[in-house]
Amino acid sequence: MKDKRRVIELLAPARDASVAIDAILHGADAVYMGAKSHGARAAAGNSTADIARVAEFAHQYGARVYVTVNTLVYDDEIHCVERLIHELYEAGVDALIIQDLGILRMNIPPIALHASTQCDLRTPEKAKFLENMGFSQLVMARELTLSEINAIHTTVPNTPLEAFVHGALCVSYSGRCQVSQCLKGRSANRGECAQICRLPFDLLDADGNVLEKNKHLLSLRDYNASENLEAMLEAGVSSLKIEGRLKDSGYVKNVVSYYRKALDRVIAKHADKYVRASFGVSKLSFEPALSKSFNRSFTSYFLTERHPENGKTMASLNTPKSLGEPIGKVLYAKGKTNRIATSTSIANGDGLSYFNQQGEYMGFRVNRVDGADLILTKPISIAAGTPVFRTYDKAFDDALSGQSAERKVAINAQLWWANGSLNLQLSDERGNRIVKSVDCPELDAAKSDQGPRQTQAIGKLGGTIYQLANAQVMGDKFIPSSVLAQLRRDAVIALDRAQRITFKRPLRLPEQADAPCFAKNLTYADNVANHLSRQVYEAHGAESIEPALECEMPDGTPTVMHTRYCIRRELGACKKQKGGKQLPDKLFLRTGDRLLEVHCDCAKCEMHITIKK
C-alpha cells in the first residue's frame, strides 16, 4: 500500500563539498550547490568531481543533491550549458535548479528540473504553468503569505512546493531586480549581484531635502520562519529551504541543526500526515541557537500577514552587518574596563558590538574576563545603558570548528543457523535487507550466555554510517568472534551495495504541449535571454516577448527593483494607516552620485524603484 504521507525535506545551502557534507551530517535531507558555471552565486561554484563526491555521500542517507544552473543563458552559451548538464547528470545529481526555460529545449539527459526562485513564482497561474512545463519542484517567492502559499498548493497539489525558512532576504522579487545590472553592469540574473540594496542611502524629497540620512533603507533583516514551520507544512510547503550558499560551515551546521530539531518535532506530532525525506539520526555535540550565527536581526517578513501594521519593522536600517545576539546593557566603561548587565556568560575572545550615540555600528573584542569586568584590547567610550550584542561567541565557534555531529542509519540484525550455514541478516530504515552466510556444519552449545558478546560483535560498526538498533542472536551457542566479525564486515559491504543499487534518482517530467502561458505579453522582467526560451513561450501562446534587460535596454525608464517591501511603511508613513508619519509624495534615494526614484503602488501594496535620469 502506497504511503500517502507528504514527504518533508529540509534543504540546506552549500558553498563547497565540505560544507555540503557537514550539512548532511547535521540533518539536511538535501543540499543545493553551484556548478562550475551558470549558478546565481558566481562566487560559489564547484567542480563536477566535488559534486559527484557529495552525491555519493548524500545518497547513503537517501539525501538529495540539487545543483543550481539558474542564471540566464545567452545564445552563445547554449552548447556549454548542455555539456555542463550532461556532466552533472553523470555525477549523480538528483535535480537541477533552473531559471532559464531555454534549458527545456536543450539536448540534455532526463534529469529532474526544479523552478528556481528566480522564476518569480507568486501566483497559482504561474505555478500551474511551471508544473505543466515539467518542473518537479517549485520554489516560491519569499514574499508570500501562508494563505497565498495554500492557494498555490491547492492549484498544484501533487507538485512539491519549496519555500524559504531562514537567511538573507532579497528586497526585490527574485528575478526582478535589475539595479545591479543598470548601475554596475553586474547582473543578479547572471550570478553577479553587487548588493546595491545593502548600501546606505539618503532619502530625499523632490527639492533635495534630506529626510533620512545615511540609512540602509533597502537592507532587510534576515528571514526566520522557525516559529511557523507547522503552519507552513499545513499550507502546503514540502521543502523548507535555508538560504546561504556563501555562508561558512559553522553557520550551516548551526542553522541546519536548529531546523532539523524543530522540523522533527512537527513531523513527530503529525506522523500520520508527514514523513521525513531522508534517513539517519544526527547526534550533535552542541546545542544549536539561531541568534549565535550571522544575522541582521530577524523578521518573519510577510508570512503571516499581507499588510503589516506600522511598527512591524522588516529592515536593518542602521547596519547591514550581523547583530548577533542581544546580551544586555552597559553598566559602565572606564578605559579598557567595561561591565555589562547580563545573564550571559562571556568568555575571553568574544566579539561584542553596539551602536554609539551617533548611530554608528561599533565592535570590540574581549581580551579577558576578570570577575564581572570585561578587559578589552583597547579603551572605548560607551554610554551607560547602551544595548550590547555578541557577534562572536568563541566557545560556540570552537564547538562548531571540529567534528560536531555524526549521522547514523539504524539497522536490525538477526543471526541464525540452518542447513550447515550460519546466517546474518541486516535490515535498515532505508528499506534494504541483505543476508550473508558462512559454512558452519555445526555449533557447539555455550557454557554461558553468549548473547551480549554476540550482540557486541555485530554492533562494532565504528567507521560506518550504521548503528545497531536491535539484534536477535544465538546466546545458547558458541560462535567464534572471528566468524562474527567476518560476517558483520561482509554484511555491511552488502548493505552499502544494496543502497547504491536501490537508490533511484527522479526523472524529468514531461512538458504538456497544450499548456497555456501565464501571460500573453512578456516584458524585459520575464528574462527571456535566448532564442530557445523564446521558442518555449511562443509554443505556449505568448504573443509578444521583450528581450531581457541584460540583452537589450527597454524603452523609457524601466523598473530596476520591484518589491513588496515599502519604505513608507517601514518608516511608519504608510498612506493607508491613520496617524502615521508624514512623508511627501515624491521620494528619492541617493547613494553616492546616483539617484533612484521611489514609486509606491498603494493599490497593490508594492514598491517600484527606477533610476532617476
Rosetta blueprint (number, residue, H / E / L):
1 M L
2 K L
3 D L
4 K L
5 R L
6 R E
7 V E
8 I E
9 E E
10 L E
11 L E
12 A E
13 P E
14 A E
15 R L
16 D L
17 A H
18 S H
19 V H
20 A H
21 I H
22 D H
23 A H
24 I H
25 L H
26 H L
27 G L
28 A L
29 D L
30 A E
31 V E
32 Y E
33 M E
34 G E
35 A L
36 K L
37 S L
38 H L
39 G L
40 A L
41 R L
42 A H
43 A H
44 A H
45 G L
46 N L
47 S L
48 T H
49 A H
50 D H
51 I H
52 A H
53 R H
54 V H
55 A H
56 E H
57 F H
58 A H
59 H H
60 Q L
61 Y L
62 G L
63 A L
64 R E
65 V E
66 Y E
67 V E
68 T E
69 V E
70 N L
71 T L
72 L L
73 V L
74 Y L
75 D H
76 D H
77 E H
78 I H
79 H H
80 C H
81 V H
82 E H
83 R H
84 L H
85 I H
86 H H
87 E H
88 L H
89 Y H
90 E H
91 A L
92 G L
93 V L
94 D L
95 A E
96 L E
97 I E
98 I E
99 Q L
100 D L
101 L H
102 G H
103 I H
104 L H
105 R H
106 M L
107 N L
108 I L
109 P L
110 P L
111 I E
112 A E
113 L E
114 H E
115 A E
116 S L
117 T H
118 Q H
119 C H
120 D L
121 L L
122 R L
123 T L
124 P H
125 E H
126 K H
127 A H
128 K H
129 F H
130 L H
131 E H
132 N H
133 M L
134 G L
135 F L
136 S L
137 Q E
138 L E
139 V E
140 M L
141 A L
142 R L
143 E L
144 L L
145 T L
146 L H
147 S H
148 E H
149 I H
150 N H
151 A H
152 I H
153 H H
154 T H
155 T H
156 V L
157 P L
158 N L
159 T L
160 P L
161 L E
162 E E
163 A E
164 F E
165 V E
166 H E
167 G E
168 A L
169 L L
170 C L
171 V L
172 S L
173 Y L
174 S L
175 G L
176 R L
177 C E
178 Q L
179 V H
180 S H
181 Q H
182 C H
183 L H
184 K H
185 G L
186 R L
187 S L
188 A H
189 N H
190 R H
191 G L
192 E L
193 C L
194 A L
195 Q L
196 I H
197 C H
198 R H
199 L L
200 P L
201 F E
202 D E
203 L E
204 L E
205 D L
206 A L
207 D L
208 G L
209 N L
210 V E
211 L E
212 E E
213 K E
214 N E
215 K E
216 H L
217 L L
218 L L
219 S L
220 L E
221 R L
222 D E
223 Y E
224 N E
225 A L
226 S H
227 E H
228 N H
229 L H
230 E H
231 A H
232 M H
233 L H
234 E H
235 A H
236 G L
237 V E
238 S E
239 S E
240 L E
241 K E
242 I E
243 E L
244 G L
245 R L
246 L L
247 K L
248 D L
249 S H
250 G H
251 Y H
252 V H
253 K H
254 N H
255 V H
256 V H
257 S H
258 Y H
259 Y H
260 R H
261 K H
262 A H
263 L H
264 D H
265 R H
266 V H
267 I H
268 A H
269 K H
270 H L
271 A L
272 D L
273 K L
274 Y E
275 V E
276 R E
277 A L
278 S L
279 F L
280 G L
281 V E
282 S E
283 K E
284 L E
285 S L
286 F L
287 E L
288 P L
289 A L
290 L H
291 S H
292 K H
293 S L
294 F L
295 N L
296 R L
297 S L
298 F E
299 T E
300 S L
301 Y L
302 F L
303 L L
304 T L
305 E L
306 R L
307 H L
308 P L
309 E L
310 N L
311 G L
312 K L
313 T L
314 M L
315 A E
316 S L
317 L L
318 N L
319 T L
320 P L
321 K L
322 S L
323 L L
324 G L
325 E E
326 P E
327 I E
328 G E
329 K E
330 V E
331 L E
332 Y E
333 A E
334 K E
335 G L
336 K L
337 T E
338 N E
339 R E
340 I E
341 A E
342 T L
343 S L
344 T L
345 S L
346 I L
347 A L
348 N L
349 G L
350 D L
351 G E
352 L E
353 S E
354 Y E
355 F E
356 N L
357 Q L
358 Q L
359 G L
360 E L
361 Y E
362 M E
363 G E
364 F E
365 R E
366 V E
367 N E
368 R E
369 V E
370 D E
371 G L
372 A L
373 D E
374 L E
375 I E
376 L E
377 T L
378 K L
379 P L
380 I L
381 S L
382 I L
383 A L
384 A L
385 G L
386 T L
387 P E
388 V E
389 F E
390 R E
391 T E
392 Y E
393 D L
394 K H
395 A H
396 F H
397 D H
398 D H
399 A H
400 L H
401 S H
402 G L
403 Q L
404 S L
405 A E
406 E E
407 R E
408 K E
409 V E
410 A E
411 I E
412 N E
413 A E
414 Q E
415 L E
416 W E
417 W E
418 A E
419 N L
420 G L
421 S E
422 L E
423 N E
424 L E
425 Q E
426 L E
427 S E
428 D E
429 E L
430 R L
431 G L
432 N L
433 R E
434 I E
435 V E
436 K E
437 S E
438 V E
439 D E
440 C L
441 P L
442 E L
443 L L
444 D E
445 A E
446 A L
447 K L
448 S L
449 D L
450 Q L
451 G H
452 P H
453 R H
454 Q H
455 T H
456 Q H
457 A H
458 I H
459 G L
460 K L
461 L L
462 G L
463 G L
464 T L
465 I L
466 Y E
467 Q E
468 L E
469 A E
470 N E
471 A E
472 Q E
473 V L
474 M L
475 G L
476 D L
477 K E
478 F E
479 I L
480 P L
481 S H
482 S H
483 V H
484 L H
485 A H
486 Q H
487 L H
488 R H
489 R H
490 D H
491 A H
492 V H
493 I H
494 A H
495 L H
496 D H
497 R H
498 A H
499 Q H
500 R H
501 I H
502 T H
503 F L
504 K L
505 R L
506 P L
507 L E
508 R L
509 L L
510 P L
511 E L
512 Q L
513 A L
514 D L
515 A L
516 P L
517 C L
518 F L
519 A L
520 K L
521 N E
522 L E
523 T L
524 Y H
525 A H
526 D H
527 N L
528 V L
529 A L
530 N L
531 H H
532 L H
533 S H
534 R H
535 Q H
536 V H
537 Y H
538 E H
539 A H
540 H L
541 G L
542 A L
543 E L
544 S E
545 I E
546 E L
547 P L
548 A L
549 L L
550 E L
551 C L
552 E L
553 M L
554 P L
555 D L
556 G L
557 T L
558 P L
559 T E
560 V E
561 M E
562 H E
563 T E
564 R L
565 Y L
566 C L
567 I H
568 R H
569 R H
570 E H
571 L L
572 G L
573 A L
574 C L
575 K L
576 K L
577 Q L
578 K L
579 G L
580 G L
581 K L
582 Q L
583 L L
584 P L
585 D L
586 K L
587 L E
588 F E
589 L E
590 R E
591 T E
592 G L
593 D L
594 R E
595 L E
596 L E
597 E E
598 V E
599 H E
600 C E
601 D E
602 C L
603 A L
604 K L
605 C L
606 E E
607 M E
608 H E
609 I E
610 T E
611 I E
612 K L
613 K L
